Amino acid sequence: MSPASAKARTTDEKVALFSRCFSGRTDVYGTYDPASGNSRIVKAPVTRQVHLSHLRGERPYGVYPLVTDRVRFLAVDFDNEDPSTPLAFAALAKRYGIESYIERSKSKGYHAWVFFQGSGIPAVKARLVARHILEEVECPDAEIFPKQDALNGKTPYGNFINAPLFGRLVLEGRTVFVNPTTLLVPYPDQWGVLEGVIRVPERLLDELIELNELGHHEPPSPSIAVEPNTVRGATSFGLPPCAQRMLREGVRSNQRVSCFRLAVQLKRVGLPPDIAVAALQVWAARNRPENGKGIITAQEILIQTSSAYAKGYCARGCEDPAMTRYCDASCPVRQKRQAAATPAAAPPAVTTNDDHPEGANS
């Protein structure tokens, strides 16, 4: 969204737009002390003044999304500074037909917001689909708001999540919506983002739940609603530990080879090329090249990413020196390779005892 697309809006228009997007319980809300960070519940009506004070940066507003058993939005809290996971979540959600909006949170990490049509949908459906996507991008521990499927006597309110656009933090580039295709730079027209929100219909969630057999106790079946990986041999949405570490820490050498290998990994997890480029530009800023070399340029990133996506590359590059220095013993790919390379033990020629229990935890 370009600055030219921004238009003047009155205060009343902004408050009304904010209220439409971040509406939940109207009899209670959350807040926190910006100095200490201590949060608390406020048992009072959610009024226009509550929203206005938040937007002016006077008093933070936290919304309780769960109304009995329904929600008008869902938010996922990615509580770390690595943008690759929220980007992967947003990319996969989009391939399911679900638009999500990434917000830079107030302290660290990101929130991904999804908005629903009408007066709300059953929270259980929204949470099932969100959890399914998180499992596919191998981030099952991310918090989903609401945290419950329904309210009851033991959970009369649920949990609140801090709303975006808290006035004083907006000036610092926090609590704002960011563009996943431009280095996660804040959109110049935040109100244009909210005005253009694409809301998800309940029927789409119903289709995804049915097609992916969600809600069962057994592990979910592979998704047949979409085919997230089109690369032959791609079997997982998760980045291996080596790639996660490289993206998190940056590299000191082999930047171009590393960029290519990381682009292949991002392709494997289903990210489209433009979002992969954006993620790699964030990664490049963390690089600290040795021997006075310069940081890989945006043009070089584009070239390496285009090469990775243009051809049928799908190998993880485990033998490449650019990757091996970041290899982790916990990596399932490494463990599988080691197991395959280890000769099986020969069976004993004679046995005198047939009682070999497997153990209670097998």
C-alpha positions in Angstrom: 0.0 0.0 0.0 1.6 3.2 -1.1 1.5 6.6 0.8 -0.5 8.0 -2.1 -3.3 5.6 -1.2 -3.7 7.1 2.2 -6.7 9.3 2.7 -7.8 11.7 5.5 -10.1 10.2 8.1 -11.8 11.9 10.9 -11.2 10.8 14.5 -14.8 9.4 14.6 -14.1 7.3 11.5 -10.9 5.9 12.9 -12.5 5.0 16.2 -15.4 3.3 14.4 -13.1 1.4 12.2 -11.0 0.3 15.1 -14.1 -0.8 17.0 -15.4 -2.9 14.2 -12.2 -4.8 13.9 -11.3 -5.3 17.5 -14.7 -6.0 19.1 -15.2 -8.7 21.7 -16.8 -8.6 25.2 -18.3 -5.2 25.9 -18.5 -5.4 29.7 -14.9 -6.0 30.5 -11.5 -5.2 29.0 -7.8 -5.5 29.8 -5.1 -3.0 30.2 -1.5 -2.7 31.4 0.9 -0.2 32.9 3.3 0.9 30.1 6.0 1.7 32.8 5.9 -1.6 34.6 4.2 -3.9 32.1 1.8 -5.2 34.8 -1.6 -6.1 33.3 -5.0 -6.2 34.9 -8.7 -6.6 34.1 -11.0 -3.7 34.1 -14.6 -4.7 34.9 -16.3 -1.8 33.1 -18.1 -1.1 29.8 -16.0 -0.9 26.6 -16.9 2.6 25.4 -15.8 4.9 22.6 -13.6 6.7 25.1 -11.8 3.4 26.0 -10.9 3.0 22.3 -10.0 6.6 21.8 -7.7 6.6 24.9 -5.9 3.6 23.4 -5.5 5.2 20.0 -4.1 8.4 21.6 -1.6 6.4 23.7 -3.1 7.3 27.0 -4.4 3.9 28.3 -3.8 0.5 26.6 -6.9 -1.5 25.6 -6.9 -5.3 25.7 -9.8 -7.0 24.0 -11.4 -10.2 25.4 -12.3 -11.9 22.1 -14.5 -14.8 23.4 -18.2 -13.9 23.7 -19.8 -17.1 25.2 -18.5 -19.4 22.4 -18.1 -17.1 19.5 -15.4 -14.8 18.1 -15.2 -12.1 15.5 -11.4 -12.4 15.2 -8.5 -14.7 16.1 -4.9 -13.8 16.9 -1.8 -15.9 17.1 1.1 -14.7 19.3 4.6 -15.4 18.0 6.7 -14.5 21.0 10.1 -14.2 19.4 12.0 -11.9 17.1 12.3 -14.4 14.2 9.9 -13.3 11.5 10.1 -16.5 9.4 7.4 -18.3 11.5 4.7 -15.6 11.3 5.5 -15.2 7.6 5.2 -19.0 7.1 1.9 -19.0 9.0 0.5 -16.1 6.9 1.7 -17.7 3.6 0.1 -21.1 4.4 -3.1 -19.5 5.7 -3.4 -17.6 2.4 -3.0 -20.8 0.5 -6.0 -22.1 2.4 -7.9 -19.0 1.4 -7.5 -17.2 4.8 -6.1 -13.7 4.8 -4.1 -12.8 7.9 -2.5 -9.6 9.0 0.9 -9.4 10.7 1.4 -6.9 13.6 4.6 -6.0 15.3 3.8 -6.5 18.9 4.4 -4.1 21.7 7.5 -5.7 23.2 8.8 -8.5 21.1 7.6 -10.8 18.4 4.6 -10.6 16.2 0.8 -11.2 16.1 -1.1 -12.6 13.2 -4.7 -11.5 13.1 -7.6 -13.2 11.2 -11.0 -11.6 11.0 -14.3 -13.4 10.4 -17.5 -12.5 8.7 -20.8 -11.6 10.3 -21.5 -11.4 14.0 -18.9 -14.1 14.8 -18.2 -17.7 14.4 -17.8 -20.6 16.9 -14.4 -20.2 18.5 -13.8 -24.0 18.4 -13.7 -23.9 14.5 -11.4 -20.9 14.4 -9.0 -22.5 16.9 -9.0 -25.9 15.1 -7.9 -24.4 11.8 -5.3 -22.1 13.4 -3.9 -25.0 15.3 -3.7 -27.1 12.2 -1.8 -24.4 10.3 0.6 -23.9 13.3 1.3 -27.6 13.3 2.0 -27.6 9.6 4.6 -24.8 10.0 5.9 -26.7 13.0 5.1 -24.0 15.6 2.5 -25.7 17.7 3.5 -23.8 20.9 2.4 -20.4 19.6 -0.5 -19.0 21.7 -3.9 -18.7 20.1 -6.4 -16.0 21.3 -8.9 -16.9 22.4 -7.3 -19.6 24.4 -10.5 -21.4 25.1 -13.4 -22.8 22.9 -16.1 -21.4 25.2 -16.6 -19.6 28.5 -17.9 -21.4 31.6 -18.2 -21.0 35.3 -14.5 -21.6 35.8 -13.5 -19.3 32.9 -15.9 -16.4 33.0 -13.9 -14.0 30.8 -11.1 -15.9 29.1 -7.9 -14.0 28.2 -7.4 -10.7 26.7 -4.9 -9.7 24.0 -3.6 -6.2 23.6 -5.1 -4.4 20.6 -2.9 -2.9 17.9 -2.3 0.8 17.3 -1.5 2.0 20.9 -0.7 5.6 20.2 2.6 6.1 21.9 4.0 2.8 20.5 2.9 3.5 17.0 5.5 6.2 16.8 8.2 3.6 17.7 7.0 1.2 15.0 5.3 -1.1 17.5 1.7 -2.3 17.6 1.5 -1.6 13.9 0.7 -3.8 10.9 3.7 -4.6 8.7 4.0 -5.5 5.1 5.3 -9.1 4.6 6.7 -8.3 1.2 8.8 -5.2 2.1 11.1 -6.3 4.9 8.1 -6.1 7.4 8.1 -2.3 7.1 5.0 -0.8 8.7 2.3 0.1 6.2 2.1 3.8 5.7 -1.7 3.8 5.9 -2.6 1.7 8.9 -6.3 2.6 8.6 -6.3 1.6 5.0 -5.2 -1.9 6.1 -8.1 -2.1 8.5 -10.5 -0.7 6.0 -9.5 -3.4 3.5 -9.6 -6.3 5.8 -10.8 -9.5 4.1 -13.0 -11.4 6.5 -13.2 -15.2 6.5 -16.5 -16.9 6.1 -17.5 -19.7 8.5 -18.2 -22.0 5.5 -14.5 -22.0 4.6 -13.5 -23.1 8.0 -16.2 -25.9 7.8 -14.6 -27.1 4.6 -11.1 -27.1 6.0 -12.2 -28.9 9.1 -14.0 -31.6 7.1 -11.3 -32.0 4.4 -8.5 -32.2 7.0 -10.5 -34.3 9.5 -9.8 -31.8 12.3 -11.2 -32.2 15.8 -10.3 -35.9 16.2 -8.0 -37.2 18.9 -5.9 -39.1 16.4 -3.2 -37.2 14.5 -4.7 -35.2 11.7 -4.6 -36.7 8.2 -2.4 -35.0 5.6 -4.2 -31.9 4.2 -6.1 -32.4 1.0 -7.6 -29.0 0.9 -4.5 -27.6 -0.8 -1.2 -28.9 -1.8 1.2 -26.6 0.1 4.4 -28.1 -1.3 4.7 -28.6 -5.0 8.3 -29.5 -5.0 8.9 -33.3 -5.5 10.3 -34.8 -2.4 9.2 -32.0 0.0 7.7 -33.7 3.0 7.6 -31.1 5.8 6.6 -27.5 6.4 9.2 -27.0 9.1 12.6 -25.4 8.6 15.4 -27.7 9.8 17.4 -26.4 12.9 20.4 -25.3 10.7 18.2 -23.0 8.6 16.4 -21.7 11.7 19.8 -20.8 13.3 21.1 -19.2 10.1 18.0 -17.0 9.8 18.1 -16.1 13.5 21.8 -15.4 13.8 22.9 -14.4 10.3 26.1 -15.8 8.8 29.7 -14.6 8.6 30.7 -16.2 5.3 29.3 -17.9 2.1 26.5 -15.4 2.0 25.4 -16.1 -1.5 25.5 -19.9 -1.2 23.7 -19.6 2.2 21.1 -17.3 0.6 20.4 -19.9 -2.1 20.2 -22.8 0.4 17.9 -20.8 2.6 15.7 -19.9 -0.3 15.3 -23.6 -1.2 14.3 -24.3 2.4 11.7 -21.5 2.4 10.4 -22.8 -0.9 10.0 -26.2 0.8 7.9 -24.8 3.6 5.5 -23.2 1.0 6.5 -19.6 1.1 5.9 -17.7 -2.2 9.0 -16.1 -3.7 8.2 -12.5 -2.8 7.8 -13.4 0.9 11.0 -15.5 0.8 12.8 -12.5 -0.6 11.5 -10.3 2.2 12.5 -12.9 4.9 16.0 -13.1 3.4 16.4 -9.4 3.4 15.7 -9.4 7.1 18.2 -12.2 7.4 20.9 -10.2 5.5 20.7 -7.4 8.0 21.9 -9.9 10.6 24.9 -11.0 8.7 28.4 -10.0 9.9 30.7 -10.8 7.0 34.4 -11.6 7.8 37.4 -9.9 6.3 35.7 -6.6 5.7 33.3 -8.0 3.0 30.0 -6.3 2.4 26.6 -7.6 3.2 24.8 -9.4 0.4 22.7 -6.9 -1.6 19.0 -6.9 -2.3 19.7 -7.6 -6.0 21.9 -10.6 -5.1 19.2 -11.9 -2.8 16.7 -11.6 -5.6 19.0 -13.5 -8.0 19.7 -16.3 -5.6 16.0 -16.7 -4.6 14.9 -16.6 -8.3 17.4 -19.4 -9.0 16.1 -21.5 -6.1 12.5 -21.1 -7.2 13.0 -21.2 -10.9 14.2 -24.8 -11.0 13.3 -28.0 -9.3 15.7 -27.7 -6.5 14.6 -29.5 -3.3 17.7 -30.9 -1.8 18.4 -29.6 1.7 22.1 -29.1 1.1 23.2 -31.0 4.2 26.7 -31.6 2.7 27.2 -28.0 1.7 29.9 -26.3 3.9 27.6 -23.3 4.2 25.1 -25.5 6.0 27.2 -28.1 7.8 28.7 -25.5 10.2 25.2 -24.9 11.5 24.2 -28.6 11.7 22.4 -29.6 14.9 22.4 -33.0 16.5 18.6 -32.7 17.1 17.9 -32.4 13.4 15.6 -35.2 12.3 17.2 -35.2 8.8 20.6 -35.7 10.4 19.3 -38.5 12.7 17.7 -40.2 9.7 20.9 -40.1 7.7 22.9 -41.4 10.6 20.5 -44.2 11.2 20.6 -45.2 7.5 24.4 -45.1 7.5 24.7 -47.3 10.6 24.9 -51.1 9.8 22.2 -53.1 11.5 23.5 -55.4 14.3 23.7 -59.1 13.4 21.1 -61.2 15.2 22.5 -63.6 17.8 23.1 -67.1 16.6 21.5 -68.7 19.7 19.0 -67.4 22.2 18.1 -69.1 25.5 15.5 -66.6 26.7 12.4 -65.5 24.7 11.3 -63.0 27.4 12.4 -59.6 26.1 9.7 -57.0 27.2 9.7 -53.7 25.3 9.1 -51.6 28.3 6.0 -49.7 29.7 6.7 -46.6 27.7 7.2 -48.1 24.3 
